[in-house]
Amino acid sequence: MAWDPMQGRWLQFKRTVQEKWKKLDEQDLDLIAGRNAVLVGRLQVRYGYSKEEAERAVDEFTSMLET
């Protein structure tokens, strides 16, 4: 699944994101609001990922949703 459809249906997907990354709280999810770059940044803050690690994790997550 490409990120764009997720952004348009963020309210449907935000719980799935929170289940995957439990350190993201409600405030983080509201801040992300379906924006890929903001999710990458929040993963860097909450999990200590490098930018590349966070981008890879998001890509893997969205690929998983496609199947």
N, C-alpha and C positions, 0 to 999 in steps of 0.2 A: 504494500500500500504506500503510495506516495504521501508525502506529508500534507499536501494541500487539502485533500478530502478530510484529513484529521482536523485540520485547523477549522474548517467550516462546521464540523460537528464536534467541537471540543467538549461540550457538556456530556456527550455520550462516551468520549474516550478518556476523560480525565480520571475516572476511577480505575481504569485499566492501567494508566500511567502510574497512579498512586500504588496500585498493587505491585507493580514491577519495582518501583523505587520507593520503598516505604519511608525513607527519610524525608521525602517531599511532603510538606504539610499543606493545609488548605490555603494558606497565604501564598505559598509557592505556586500552587495550581492556579490560583486566581491571577497571579503575576504572569505566569506562562501563557495563559489564555490562548493556547493553540499555536504559539509561536515557537518554531523549531529552535531558533537561536537562543531564545530565553531558556528553553528546557536544557539546552547544552550548557548554558551558563550556570543554571541552578544545580545541575549534576556536578559541575566543577566545584561549586561551593559546598554542597552537602556531602559529596562522596570523595572529594579530593582528586577527581579525575583530571588528567590533562585535557586540553581542548580536543585533541585527536581521539583520546579514549572516550570522551563524552559523545563526540560525533559518531564514532563507531558503535557505541552502545545504542544510540537513538536509531541509527540505520538498521542495526540488527533487530531492534524492537519492532520497527515499522515493517521490516521484511517478515517477521514472525506473524504479524497481523494479516498479511496477505494470504497465508496458507490456512 
